[in-house]
């Protein structure tokens, strides 16, 4: 049973990491007009992305621990 939960945690961590990475890259937009470049940041979206990435790391660690223990 622990093995299945560990696998689910690892698969879930991959999904959370993907969502977090996508949110992080979409939180910044740049517009270039002639020689000027304007960058817009969404702070709340970046914070959410970091939370998703943190949860992914915790889920991955939990999954690895469950798979290593017998």
PDB file with SEQRES, HELIX, SHEET and CRYST1 records, atoms N, CA, C and O in Angstrom:
SEQRES   1 A   70  UNK UNK UNK UNK UNK UNK UNK UNK UNK UNK UNK UNK UNK          
SEQRES   2 A   70  UNK UNK UNK UNK UNK UNK UNK UNK UNK UNK UNK UNK UNK          
SEQRES   3 A   70  UNK UNK UNK UNK UNK UNK UNK UNK UNK UNK UNK UNK UNK          
SEQRES   4 A   70  UNK UNK UNK UNK UNK UNK UNK UNK UNK UNK UNK UNK UNK          
SEQRES   5 A   70  UNK UNK UNK UNK UNK UNK UNK UNK UNK UNK UNK UNK UNK          
SEQRES   6 A   70  UNK UNK UNK UNK UNK                                          
HELIX    1 AA1 UNK A    2  UNK A   26  1                                  25    
HELIX    2 AA2 UNK A   43  UNK A   68  1                                  26    
SHEET    1 AA1 2 UNK A  28  UNK A  33  0                                        
SHEET    2 AA1 2 UNK A  36  UNK A  41 -1                                        
CRYST1    1.000    1.000    1.000  90.00  90.00  90.00 P 1           1          
ATOM      1  N   UNK A   1       0.818  -1.188   0.000  1.00  0.00           N  
ATOM      2  CA  UNK A   1       0.000   0.000   0.000  1.00  0.00           C  
ATOM      3  C   UNK A   1       0.870   1.263   0.000  1.00  0.00           C  
ATOM      4  O   UNK A   1       0.560   2.240  -0.682  1.00  0.00           O  
ATOM      5  N   UNK A   2       1.967   1.228   0.779  1.00  0.00           N  
ATOM      6  CA  UNK A   2       2.861   2.382   0.819  1.00  0.00           C  
ATOM      7  C   UNK A   2       3.475   2.647  -0.549  1.00  0.00           C  
ATOM      8  O   UNK A   2       3.730   3.793  -0.920  1.00  0.00           O  
ATOM      9  N   UNK A   3       3.710   1.564  -1.293  1.00  0.00           N  
ATOM     10  CA  UNK A   3       4.321   1.715  -2.607  1.00  0.00           C  
ATOM     11  C   UNK A   3       3.405   2.492  -3.547  1.00  0.00           C  
ATOM     12  O   UNK A   3       3.871   3.347  -4.300  1.00  0.00           O  
ATOM     13  N   UNK A   4       2.113   2.203  -3.509  1.00  0.00           N  
ATOM     14  CA  UNK A   4       1.161   2.895  -4.381  1.00  0.00           C  
ATOM     15  C   UNK A   4       1.013   4.370  -3.996  1.00  0.00           C  
ATOM     16  O   UNK A   4       0.927   5.242  -4.860  1.00  0.00           O  
ATOM     17  N   UNK A   5       0.985   4.628  -2.706  1.00  0.00           N  
ATOM     18  CA  UNK A   5       0.894   6.024  -2.256  1.00  0.00           C  
ATOM     19  C   UNK A   5       2.156   6.784  -2.657  1.00  0.00           C  
ATOM     20  O   UNK A   5       2.074   7.940  -3.073  1.00  0.00           O  
ATOM     21  N   UNK A   6       3.319   6.148  -2.536  1.00  0.00           N  
ATOM     22  CA  UNK A   6       4.571   6.785  -2.944  1.00  0.00           C  
ATOM     23  C   UNK A   6       4.582   7.118  -4.424  1.00  0.00           C  
ATOM     24  O   UNK A   6       5.026   8.196  -4.820  1.00  0.00           O  
ATOM     25  N   UNK A   7       4.094   6.193  -5.245  1.00  0.00           N  
ATOM     26  CA  UNK A   7       4.034   6.445  -6.687  1.00  0.00           C  
ATOM     27  C   UNK A   7       3.068   7.578  -6.992  1.00  0.00           C  
ATOM     28  O   UNK A   7       3.357   8.433  -7.829  1.00  0.00           O  
ATOM     29  N   UNK A   8       1.913   7.591  -6.315  1.00  0.00           N  
ATOM     30  CA  UNK A   8       0.946   8.678  -6.515  1.00  0.00           C  
ATOM     31  C   UNK A   8       1.521  10.030  -6.109  1.00  0.00           C  
ATOM     32  O   UNK A   8       1.279  11.039  -6.771  1.00  0.00           O  
ATOM     33  N   UNK A   9       2.284  10.044  -5.018  1.00  0.00           N  
ATOM     34  CA  UNK A   9       2.910  11.307  -4.597  1.00  0.00           C  
ATOM     35  C   UNK A   9       3.936  11.787  -5.618  1.00  0.00           C  
ATOM     36  O   UNK A   9       4.021  12.984  -5.892  1.00  0.00           O  
ATOM     37  N   UNK A  10       4.704  10.879  -6.176  1.00  0.00           N  
ATOM     38  CA  UNK A  10       5.702  11.275  -7.174  1.00  0.00           C  
ATOM     39  C   UNK A  10       5.026  11.785  -8.443  1.00  0.00           C  
ATOM     40  O   UNK A  10       5.443  12.799  -9.002  1.00  0.00           O  
ATOM     41  N   UNK A  11       3.994  11.094  -8.897  1.00  0.00           N  
ATOM     42  CA  UNK A  11       3.269  11.547 -10.092  1.00  0.00           C  
ATOM     43  C   UNK A  11       2.600  12.892  -9.819  1.00  0.00           C  
ATOM     44  O   UNK A  11       2.605  13.779 -10.672  1.00  0.00           O  
ATOM     45  N   UNK A  12       2.023  13.037  -8.621  1.00  0.00           N  
ATOM     46  CA  UNK A  12       1.405  14.313  -8.260  1.00  0.00           C  
ATOM     47  C   UNK A  12       2.416  15.438  -8.189  1.00  0.00           C  
ATOM     48  O   UNK A  12       2.112  16.575  -8.550  1.00  0.00           O  
ATOM     49  N   UNK A  13       3.616  15.130  -7.726  1.00  0.00           N  
ATOM     50  CA  UNK A  13       4.651  16.169  -7.644  1.00  0.00           C  
ATOM     51  C   UNK A  13       5.074  16.636  -9.029  1.00  0.00           C  
ATOM     52  O   UNK A  13       5.400  17.808  -9.217  1.00  0.00           O  
ATOM     53  N   UNK A  14       5.071  15.733  -9.995  1.00  0.00           N  
ATOM     54  CA  UNK A  14       5.396  16.130 -11.364  1.00  0.00           C  
ATOM     55  C   UNK A  14       4.342  17.093 -11.888  1.00  0.00           C  
ATOM     56  O   UNK A  14       4.666  18.097 -12.522  1.00  0.00           O  
ATOM     57  N   UNK A  15       3.078  16.778 -11.619  1.00  0.00           N  
ATOM     58  CA  UNK A  15       1.989  17.662 -12.045  1.00  0.00           C  
ATOM     59  C   UNK A  15       2.051  19.017 -11.359  1.00  0.00           C  
ATOM     60  O   UNK A  15       1.895  20.051 -12.009  1.00  0.00           O  
ATOM     61  N   UNK A  16       2.280  19.020 -10.045  1.00  0.00           N  
ATOM     62  CA  UNK A  16       2.384  20.285  -9.316  1.00  0.00           C  
ATOM     63  C   UNK A  16       3.568  21.117  -9.791  1.00  0.00           C  
ATOM     64  O   UNK A  16       3.469  22.338  -9.913  1.00  0.00           O  
ATOM     65  N   UNK A  17       4.677  20.458 -10.057  1.00  0.00           N  
ATOM     66  CA  UNK A  17       5.852  21.176 -10.564  1.00  0.00           C  
ATOM     67  C   UNK A  17       5.596  21.803 -11.918  1.00  0.00           C  
ATOM     68  O   UNK A  17       6.031  22.923 -12.184  1.00  0.00           O  
ATOM     69  N   UNK A  18       4.886  21.075 -12.780  1.00  0.00           N  
ATOM     70  CA  UNK A  18       4.557  21.614 -14.101  1.00  0.00           C  
ATOM     71  C   UNK A  18       3.635  22.828 -13.981  1.00  0.00           C  
ATOM     72  O   UNK A  18       3.859  23.850 -14.629  1.00  0.00           O  
ATOM     73  N   UNK A  19       2.605  22.710 -13.155  1.00  0.00           N  
ATOM     74  CA  UNK A  19       1.676  23.829 -12.975  1.00  0.00           C  
ATOM     75  C   UNK A  19       2.398  25.031 -12.375  1.00  0.00           C  
ATOM     76  O   UNK A  19       2.188  26.162 -12.813  1.00  0.00           O  
ATOM     77  N   UNK A  20       3.243  24.797 -11.380  1.00  0.00           N  
ATOM     78  CA  UNK A  20       3.992  25.882 -10.759  1.00  0.00           C  
ATOM     79  C   UNK A  20       4.954  26.560 -11.731  1.00  0.00           C  
ATOM     80  O   UNK A  20       5.071  27.785 -11.747  1.00  0.00           O  
ATOM     81  N   UNK A  21       5.633  25.763 -12.530  1.00  0.00           N  
ATOM     82  CA  UNK A  21       6.550  26.339 -13.523  1.00  0.00           C  
ATOM     83  C   UNK A  21       5.828  27.141 -14.583  1.00  0.00           C  
ATOM     84  O   UNK A  21       6.303  28.194 -15.010  1.00  0.00           O  
ATOM     85  N   UNK A  22       4.680  26.641 -15.007  1.00  0.00           N  
ATOM     86  CA  UNK A  22       3.885  27.360 -16.005  1.00  0.00           C  
ATOM     87  C   UNK A  22       3.369  28.674 -15.437  1.00  0.00           C  
ATOM     88  O   UNK A  22       3.425  29.705 -16.106  1.00  0.00           O  
ATOM     89  N   UNK A  23       2.866  28.643 -14.205  1.00  0.00           N  
ATOM     90  CA  UNK A  23       2.370  29.871 -13.574  1.00  0.00           C  
ATOM     91  C   UNK A  23       3.503  30.879 -13.399  1.00  0.00           C  
ATOM     92  O   UNK A  23       3.303  32.080 -13.578  1.00  0.00           O  
ATOM     93  N   UNK A  24       4.688  30.390 -13.051  1.00  0.00           N  
ATOM     94  CA  UNK A  24       5.807  31.303 -12.830  1.00  0.00           C  
ATOM     95  C   UNK A  24       6.231  31.991 -14.122  1.00  0.00           C  
ATOM     96  O   UNK A  24       6.506  33.191 -14.125  1.00  0.00           O  
ATOM     97  N   UNK A  25       6.285  31.244 -15.213  1.00  0.00           N  
ATOM     98  CA  UNK A  25       6.701  31.856 -16.475  1.00  0.00           C  
ATOM     99  C   UNK A  25       5.628  32.791 -17.035  1.00  0.00           C  
ATOM    100  O   UNK A  25       5.944  33.750 -17.740  1.00  0.00           O  
ATOM    101  N   UNK A  26       4.364  32.514 -16.723  1.00  0.00           N  
ATOM    102  CA  UNK A  26       3.284  33.373 -17.212  1.00  0.00           C  
ATOM    103  C   UNK A  26       3.070  34.610 -16.336  1.00  0.00           C  
ATOM    104  O   UNK A  26       2.291  35.491 -16.697  1.00  0.00           O  
ATOM    105  N   UNK A  27       3.751  34.684 -15.195  1.00  0.00           N  
ATOM    106  CA  UNK A  27       3.552  35.821 -14.299  1.00  0.00           C  
ATOM    107  C   UNK A  27       4.318  37.058 -14.750  1.00  0.00           C  
ATOM    108  O   UNK A  27       4.126  38.136 -14.189  1.00  0.00           O  
ATOM    109  N   UNK A  28       5.172  36.923 -15.743  1.00  0.00           N  
ATOM    110  CA  UNK A  28       5.931  38.059 -16.278  1.00  0.00           C  
ATOM    111  C   UNK A  28       5.613  38.231 -17.756  1.00  0.00           C  
ATOM    112  O   UNK A  28       5.654  37.273 -18.529  1.00  0.00           O  
ATOM    113  N   UNK A  29       5.306  39.424 -18.125  1.00  0.00           N  
ATOM    114  CA  UNK A  29       5.052  39.755 -19.528  1.00  0.00           C  
ATOM    115  C   UNK A  29       5.946  40.928 -19.912  1.00  0.00           C  
ATOM    116  O   UNK A  29       6.130  41.860 -19.129  1.00  0.00           O  
ATOM    117  N   UNK A  30       6.488  40.878 -21.097  1.00  0.00           N  
ATOM    118  CA  UNK A  30       7.337  41.952 -21.590  1.00  0.00           C  
ATOM    119  C   UNK A  30       6.789  42.488 -22.904  1.00  0.00           C  
ATOM    120  O   UNK A  30       6.323  41.743 -23.766  1.00  0.00           O  
ATOM    121  N   UNK A  31       6.861  43.794 -23.022  1.00  0.00           N  
ATOM    122  CA  UNK A  31       6.422  44.457 -24.250  1.00  0.00           C  
ATOM    123  C   UNK A  31       7.580  45.323 -24.729  1.00  0.00           C  
ATOM    124  O   UNK A  31       8.126  46.120 -23.966  1.00  0.00           O  
ATOM    125  N   UNK A  32       7.946  45.167 -25.975  1.00  0.00           N  
ATOM    126  CA  UNK A  32       9.012  45.980 -26.533  1.00  0.00           C  
ATOM    127  C   UNK A  32       8.481  46.948 -27.572  1.00  0.00           C  
ATOM    128  O   UNK A  32       7.849  46.538 -28.546  1.00  0.00           O  
ATOM    129  N   UNK A  33       8.734  48.230 -27.368  1.00  0.00           N  
ATOM    130  CA  UNK A  33       8.342  49.270 -28.320  1.00  0.00           C  
ATOM    131  C   UNK A  33       9.606  50.022 -28.697  1.00  0.00           C  
ATOM    132  O   UNK A  33      10.238  50.670 -27.863  1.00  0.00           O  
ATOM    133  N   UNK A  34       9.962  49.920 -29.973  1.00  0.00           N  
ATOM    134  CA  UNK A  34      11.200  50.499 -30.490  1.00  0.00           C  
ATOM    135  C   UNK A  34      12.372  49.996 -29.648  1.00  0.00           C  
ATOM    136  O   UNK A  34      12.672  48.802 -29.669  1.00  0.00           O  
ATOM    137  N   UNK A  35      13.037  50.880 -28.912  1.00  0.00           N  
ATOM    138  CA  UNK A  35      14.174  50.463 -28.091  1.00  0.00           C  
ATOM    139  C   UNK A  35      13.813  50.315 -26.619  1.00  0.00           C  
ATOM    140  O   UNK A  35      14.659  49.933 -25.812  1.00  0.00           O  
ATOM    141  N   UNK A  36      12.572  50.612 -26.262  1.00  0.00           N  
ATOM    142  CA  UNK A  36      12.148  50.521 -24.855  1.00  0.00           C  
ATOM    143  C   UNK A  36      11.535  49.139 -24.591  1.00  0.00           C  
ATOM    144  O   UNK A  36      10.844  48.578 -25.442  1.00  0.00           O  
ATOM    145  N   UNK A  37      11.798  48.620 -23.424  1.00  0.00           N  
ATOM    146  CA  UNK A  37      11.233  47.334 -23.033  1.00  0.00           C  
ATOM    147  C   UNK A  37      10.509  47.512 -21.703  1.00  0.00           C  
ATOM    148  O   UNK A  37      11.089  47.995 -20.730  1.00  0.00           O  
ATOM    149  N   UNK A  38       9.246  47.120 -21.670  1.00  0.00           N  
ATOM    150  CA  UNK A  38       8.433  47.246 -20.475  1.00  0.00           C  
ATOM    151  C   UNK A  38       8.124  45.841 -19.968  1.00  0.00           C  
ATOM    152  O   UNK A  38       7.637  44.998 -20.723  1.00  0.00           O  
ATOM    153  N   UNK A  39       8.407  45.588 -18.690  1.00  0.00           N  
ATOM    154  CA  UNK A  39       8.146  44.289 -18.076  1.00  0.00           C  
ATOM    155  C   UNK A  39       7.093  44.464 -16.991  1.00  0.00           C  
ATOM    156  O   UNK A  39       7.194  45.353 -16.145  1.00  0.00           O  
ATOM    157  N   UNK A  40       6.084  43.604 -17.029  1.00  0.00           N  
ATOM    158  CA  UNK A  40       5.008  43.645 -16.041  1.00  0.00           C  
ATOM    159  C   UNK A  40       5.072  42.352 -15.232  1.00  0.00           C  
ATOM    160  O   UNK A  40       5.127  41.261 -15.799  1.00  0.00           O  
ATOM    161  N   UNK A  41       5.064  42.478 -13.901  1.00  0.00           N  
ATOM    162  CA  UNK A  41       5.108  41.316 -13.014  1.00  0.00           C  
ATOM    163  C   UNK A  41       3.798  41.216 -12.247  1.00  0.00           C  
ATOM    164  O   UNK A  41       3.232  42.227 -11.831  1.00  0.00           O  
ATOM    165  N   UNK A  42       3.325  39.995 -12.063  1.00  0.00           N  
ATOM    166  CA  UNK A  42       2.162  39.735 -11.226  1.00  0.00           C  
ATOM    167  C   UNK A  42       2.657  39.041  -9.967  1.00  0.00           C  
ATOM    168  O   UNK A  42       2.938  37.842  -9.977  1.00  0.00           O  
ATOM    169  N   UNK A  43       2.762  39.808  -8.876  1.00  0.00           N  
ATOM    170  CA  UNK A  43       3.360  39.289  -7.637  1.00  0.00           C  
ATOM    171  C   UNK A  43       2.541  38.145  -7.044  1.00  0.00           C  
ATOM    172  O   UNK A  43       3.120  37.168  -6.568  1.00  0.00           O  
ATOM    173  N   UNK A  44       1.227  38.235  -7.060  1.00  0.00           N  
ATOM    174  CA  UNK A  44       0.411  37.181  -6.452  1.00  0.00           C  
ATOM    175  C   UNK A  44       0.526  35.878  -7.246  1.00  0.00           C  
ATOM    176  O   UNK A  44       0.513  34.791  -6.668  1.00  0.00           O  
ATOM    177  N   UNK A  45       0.637  35.991  -8.554  1.00  0.00           N  
ATOM    178  CA  UNK A  45       0.795  34.798  -9.376  1.00  0.00           C  
ATOM    179  C   UNK A  45       2.152  34.151  -9.126  1.00  0.00           C  
ATOM    180  O   UNK A  45       2.262  32.925  -9.112  1.00  0.00           O  
ATOM    181  N   UNK A  46       3.179  34.963  -8.929  1.00  0.00           N  
ATOM    182  CA  UNK A  46       4.499  34.417  -8.611  1.00  0.00           C  
ATOM    183  C   UNK A  46       4.493  33.713  -7.262  1.00  0.00           C  
ATOM    184  O   UNK A  46       5.119  32.665  -7.104  1.00  0.00           O  
ATOM    185  N   UNK A  47       3.786  34.286  -6.287  1.00  0.00           N  
ATOM    186  CA  UNK A  47       3.693  33.662  -4.972  1.00  0.00           C  
ATOM    187  C   UNK A  47       2.979  32.321  -5.062  1.00  0.00           C  
ATOM    188  O   UNK A  47       3.411  31.341  -4.455  1.00  0.00           O  
ATOM    189  N   UNK A  48       1.889  32.275  -5.816  1.00  0.00           N  
ATOM    190  CA  UNK A  48       1.171  31.014  -6.003  1.00  0.00           C  
ATOM    191  C   UNK A  48       2.052  29.972  -6.688  1.00  0.00           C  
ATOM    192  O   UNK A  48       2.019  28.794  -6.332  1.00  0.00           O  
ATOM    193  N   UNK A  49       2.831  30.405  -7.661  1.00  0.00           N  
ATOM    194  CA  UNK A  49       3.713  29.487  -8.376  1.00  0.00           C  
ATOM    195  C   UNK A  49       4.760  28.902  -7.434  1.00  0.00           C  
ATOM    196  O   UNK A  49       5.064  27.711  -7.504  1.00  0.00           O  
ATOM    197  N   UNK A  50       5.304  29.726  -6.564  1.00  0.00           N  
ATOM    198  CA  UNK A  50       6.313  29.249  -5.618  1.00  0.00           C  
ATOM    199  C   UNK A  50       5.700  28.258  -4.634  1.00  0.00           C  
ATOM    200  O   UNK A  50       6.355  27.293  -4.239  1.00  0.00           O  
ATOM    201  N   UNK A  51       4.454  28.487  -4.237  1.00  0.00           N  
ATOM    202  CA  UNK A  51       3.765  27.546  -3.346  1.00  0.00           C  
ATOM    203  C   UNK A  51       3.578  26.204  -4.049  1.00  0.00           C  
ATOM    204  O   UNK A  51       3.806  25.156  -3.445  1.00  0.00           O  
ATOM    205  N   UNK A  52       3.166  26.222  -5.318  1.00  0.00           N  
ATOM    206  CA  UNK A  52       2.999  24.983  -6.067  1.00  0.00           C  
ATOM    207  C   UNK A  52       4.319  24.233  -6.193  1.00  0.00           C  
ATOM    208  O   UNK A  52       4.352  23.012  -6.037  1.00  0.00           O  
ATOM    209  N   UNK A  53       5.395  24.940  -6.470  1.00  0.00           N  
ATOM    210  CA  UNK A  53       6.706  24.306  -6.597  1.00  0.00           C  
ATOM    211  C   UNK A  53       7.159  23.734  -5.256  1.00  0.00           C  
ATOM    212  O   UNK A  53       7.731  22.646  -5.208  1.00  0.00           O  
ATOM    213  N   UNK A  54       6.907  24.458  -4.172  1.00  0.00           N  
ATOM    214  CA  UNK A  54       7.244  23.956  -2.843  1.00  0.00           C  
ATOM    215  C   UNK A  54       6.472  22.694  -2.497  1.00  0.00           C  
ATOM    216  O   UNK A  54       7.039  21.751  -1.946  1.00  0.00           O  
ATOM    217  N   UNK A  55       5.174  22.668  -2.817  1.00  0.00           N  
ATOM    218  CA  UNK A  55       4.368  21.475  -2.590  1.00  0.00           C  
ATOM    219  C   UNK A  55       4.868  20.306  -3.427  1.00  0.00           C  
ATOM    220  O   UNK A  55       4.839  19.160  -2.979  1.00  0.00           O  
ATOM    221  N   UNK A  56       5.325  20.592  -4.637  1.00  0.00           N  
ATOM    222  CA  UNK A  56       5.860  19.539  -5.497  1.00  0.00           C  
ATOM    223  C   UNK A  56       7.118  18.924  -4.883  1.00  0.00           C  
ATOM    224  O   UNK A  56       7.299  17.708  -4.924  1.00  0.00           O  
ATOM    225  N   UNK A  57       7.972  19.750  -4.323  1.00  0.00           N  
ATOM    226  CA  UNK A  57       9.200  19.247  -3.700  1.00  0.00           C  
ATOM    227  C   UNK A  57       8.863  18.383  -2.484  1.00  0.00           C  
ATOM    228  O   UNK A  57       9.459  17.324  -2.285  1.00  0.00           O  
ATOM    229  N   UNK A  58       7.905  18.838  -1.671  1.00  0.00           N  
ATOM    230  CA  UNK A  58       7.511  18.075  -0.484  1.00  0.00           C  
ATOM    231  C   UNK A  58       6.878  16.740  -0.887  1.00  0.00           C  
ATOM    232  O   UNK A  58       7.173  15.704  -0.292  1.00  0.00           O  
ATOM    233  N   UNK A  59       6.007  16.769  -1.898  1.00  0.00           N  
ATOM    234  CA  UNK A  59       5.367  15.529  -2.355  1.00  0.00           C  
ATOM    235  C   UNK A  59       6.393  14.566  -2.938  1.00  0.00           C  
ATOM    236  O   UNK A  59       6.303  13.359  -2.716  1.00  0.00           O  
ATOM    237  N   UNK A  60       7.364  15.085  -3.678  1.00  0.00           N  
ATOM    238  CA  UNK A  60       8.411  14.230  -4.236  1.00  0.00           C  
ATOM    239  C   UNK A  60       9.233  13.587  -3.126  1.00  0.00           C  
ATOM    240  O   UNK A  60       9.527  12.393  -3.178  1.00  0.00           O  
ATOM    241  N   UNK A  61       9.600  14.368  -2.136  1.00  0.00           N  
ATOM    242  CA  UNK A  61      10.380  13.829  -1.023  1.00  0.00           C  
ATOM    243  C   UNK A  61       9.575  12.763  -0.273  1.00  0.00           C  
ATOM    244  O   UNK A  61      10.110  11.715   0.089  1.00  0.00           O  
ATOM    245  N   UNK A  62       8.302  13.035  -0.045  1.00  0.00           N  
ATOM    246  CA  UNK A  62       7.455  12.045   0.633  1.00  0.00           C  
ATOM    247  C   UNK A  62       7.322  10.766  -0.170  1.00  0.00           C  
ATOM    248  O   UNK A  62       7.362   9.672   0.393  1.00  0.00           O  
ATOM    249  N   UNK A  63       7.165  10.891  -1.475  1.00  0.00           N  
ATOM    250  CA  UNK A  63       7.061   9.713  -2.319  1.00  0.00           C  
ATOM    251  C   UNK A  63       8.324   8.885  -2.323  1.00  0.00           C  
ATOM    252  O   UNK A  63       8.268   7.656  -2.288  1.00  0.00           O  
ATOM    253  N   UNK A  64       9.465   9.551  -2.365  1.00  0.00           N  
ATOM    254  CA  UNK A  64      10.743   8.828  -2.355  1.00  0.00           C  
ATOM    255  C   UNK A  64      10.936   8.126  -1.016  1.00  0.00           C  
ATOM    256  O   UNK A  64      11.404   6.988  -0.978  1.00  0.00           O  
ATOM    257  N   UNK A  65      10.584   8.783   0.071  1.00  0.00           N  
ATOM    258  CA  UNK A  65      10.726   8.168   1.402  1.00  0.00           C  
ATOM    259  C   UNK A  65       9.830   6.935   1.493  1.00  0.00           C  
ATOM    260  O   UNK A  65      10.262   5.900   2.000  1.00  0.00           O  
ATOM    261  N   UNK A  66       8.594   7.027   1.013  1.00  0.00           N  
ATOM    262  CA  UNK A  66       7.690   5.885   1.076  1.00  0.00           C  
ATOM    263  C   UNK A  66       8.184   4.725   0.208  1.00  0.00           C  
ATOM    264  O   UNK A  66       8.017   3.563   0.579  1.00  0.00           O  
ATOM    265  N   UNK A  67       8.780   5.023  -0.924  1.00  0.00           N  
ATOM    266  CA  UNK A  67       9.284   3.952  -1.791  1.00  0.00           C  
ATOM    267  C   UNK A  67      10.560   3.306  -1.250  1.00  0.00           C  
ATOM    268  O   UNK A  67      10.804   2.126  -1.500  1.00  0.00           O  
ATOM    269  N   UNK A  68      11.364   4.049  -0.524  1.00  0.00           N  
ATOM    270  CA  UNK A  68      12.616   3.500   0.006  1.00  0.00           C  
ATOM    271  C   UNK A  68      12.395   2.656   1.237  1.00  0.00           C  
ATOM    272  O   UNK A  68      13.140   1.705   1.474  1.00  0.00           O  
ATOM    273  N   UNK A  69      11.376   2.982   2.038  1.00  0.00           N  
ATOM    274  CA  UNK A  69      11.098   2.190   3.252  1.00  0.00           C  
ATOM    275  C   UNK A  69      10.366   0.916   2.867  1.00  0.00           C  
ATOM    276  O   UNK A  69       9.439   0.932   2.057  1.00  0.00           O  
ATOM    277  N   UNK A  70      10.797  -0.178   3.459  1.00  0.00           N  
ATOM    278  CA  UNK A  70      10.147  -1.460   3.162  1.00  0.00           C  
ATOM    279  C   UNK A  70       9.528  -2.044   4.397  1.00  0.00           C  
ATOM    280  O   UNK A  70       8.936  -3.122   4.340  1.00  0.00           O  
TER     281      UNK A  70                                                      
END                                                                             
